[in-house]
Amino acid sequence: MAKTLVLYYSATNTTKNIAEQVAQKLNADIAEIHAAQPYTAADLNWHDSKSRTSIEQHQHDSRVAVKDDLPDIQDYDNIVIGHPIWWAIPPRMIADVIDKLDLNGKNLAMFATSGGSTYDRSQSFIERSVRENNYDTQVNQGAILNSPRQIDAWIDRLNFN
Ligand SMILES: Cc1cc2nc3c(=O)[nH]c(=O)nc-3n(C[C@H](O)[C@H](O)[C@H](O)COP(=O)(O)O)c2cc1C
């Protein structure tokens, strides 16, 4: 049977809550992504143009390190990455996650929670990261899942094994 892993990052548990429901519906394993350097409440303040996230997210080529505790994904066919939207894109550390996982031959799908942003710019961000690694990966269309009611329709559209 095809195996699915839900990998999520969540700073304030909104994405975590959805990720747990997604994992349950997909009969998937679940693991949390951690930042190498955890984000404090001050780091997350988007009203402060000098906060850590304001600086990182606006700097196009900034690299943010993920903690070195990512699971081994060798046995999984399908990988789901869940994340919040920060300044219209995923936390930049998600690019480091994609760099560090060998996504060759995997089906990849993404979802996010947001305050209202769509998934468009996040889709481009993820597709660029996959392309930069030259992975042979099928990238599904990601979605914003701000309500548990949105999960089923998104799952129905996934092209998973
Ligand atoms: C630094 C920062 C930037 C954000 N930027 C956006 C944004 O551009 N668009 C949006 O819709 N929501 C934005 N949000 C809101 C989050 O996407 C939303 O609250 C999300 O559900 C948080 O998920 P979490 O609790 O799993 O961390 C931002 C939140 C933070 C902390």
The ligand as an SDF file (V2000), in Angstrom:
LIG
                    3D

 31 33  0  0  0  0  0  0  0  0999 V2000
    5.2470   36.7180   10.2540 C   0  0  0  0  0  0  0  0  0  0  0  0
    3.8670   36.3950    9.7590 C   0  0  0  0  0  0  0  0  0  0  0  0
    3.4910   36.7880    8.4920 C   0  0  0  0  0  0  0  0  0  0  0  0
    2.2200   36.4740    7.9970 C   0  0  0  0  0  0  0  0  0  0  0  0
    1.8990   36.8370    6.7200 N   0  0  0  0  0  0  0  0  0  0  0  0
    0.6860   36.4850    6.2260 C   0  0  0  0  0  0  0  0  0  0  0  0
    0.3410   36.8020    4.8740 C   0  0  0  0  0  0  0  0  0  0  0  0
    1.1310   37.3490    4.1010 O   0  0  0  0  0  0  0  0  0  0  0  0
   -0.8900   36.4470    4.4340 N   0  0  0  0  0  0  0  0  0  0  0  0
   -1.7940   35.8120    5.2340 C   0  0  0  0  0  0  0  0  0  0  0  0
   -2.8980   35.5120    4.7780 O   0  0  0  0  0  0  0  0  0  0  0  0
   -1.4940   35.5070    6.5290 N   0  0  0  0  0  0  0  0  0  0  0  0
   -0.2740   35.8170    7.0290 C   0  0  0  0  0  0  0  0  0  0  0  0
    0.0430   35.4840    8.3260 N   0  0  0  0  0  0  0  0  0  0  0  0
   -0.9540   34.7510    9.1380 C   0  0  0  0  0  0  0  0  0  0  0  0
   -0.6410   33.2560    9.2020 C   0  0  0  0  0  0  0  0  0  0  0  0
   -0.4840   32.6990    7.9130 O   0  0  0  0  0  0  0  0  0  0  0  0
   -1.7860   32.4990    9.8840 C   0  0  0  0  0  0  0  0  0  0  0  0
   -2.0720   33.0600   11.1330 O   0  0  0  0  0  0  0  0  0  0  0  0
   -1.4550   31.0100   10.0220 C   0  0  0  0  0  0  0  0  0  0  0  0
   -2.6580   30.2760   10.1820 O   0  0  0  0  0  0  0  0  0  0  0  0
   -0.5330   30.7110   11.1980 C   0  0  0  0  0  0  0  0  0  0  0  0
   -0.2670   29.3110   11.2550 O   0  0  0  0  0  0  0  0  0  0  0  0
    0.4490   28.5940   12.4950 P   0  0  0  0  0  0  0  0  0  0  0  0
   -0.4240   28.8620   13.7100 O   0  0  0  0  0  0  0  0  0  0  0  0
    0.4680   27.1700   12.1450 O   0  0  0  0  0  0  0  0  0  0  0  0
    1.8020   29.1870   12.6620 O   0  0  0  0  0  0  0  0  0  0  0  0
    1.2960   35.7800    8.8280 C   0  0  0  0  0  0  0  0  0  0  0  0
    1.6790   35.4040   10.1270 C   0  0  0  0  0  0  0  0  0  0  0  0
    2.9570   35.6890   10.5810 C   0  0  0  0  0  0  0  0  0  0  0  0
    3.3530   35.2460   11.9640 C   0  0  0  0  0  0  0  0  0  0  0  0
  1  2  1  0
  2  3  1  0
  2 30  2  0
  3  4  2  0
  4  5  1  0
  4 28  1  0
  5  6  2  0
  6  7  1  0
  6 13  1  0
  7  8  2  0
  7  9  1  0
  9 10  1  0
 10 11  2  0
 10 12  1  0
 12 13  2  0
 13 14  1  0
 14 15  1  0
 14 28  1  0
 15 16  1  0
 16 17  1  0
 16 18  1  0
 18 19  1  0
 18 20  1  0
 20 21  1  0
 20 22  1  0
 22 23  1  0
 23 24  1  0
 24 25  2  0
 24 26  1  0
 24 27  1  0
 28 29  2  0
 29 30  1  0
 30 31  1  0
M  END
$$$$
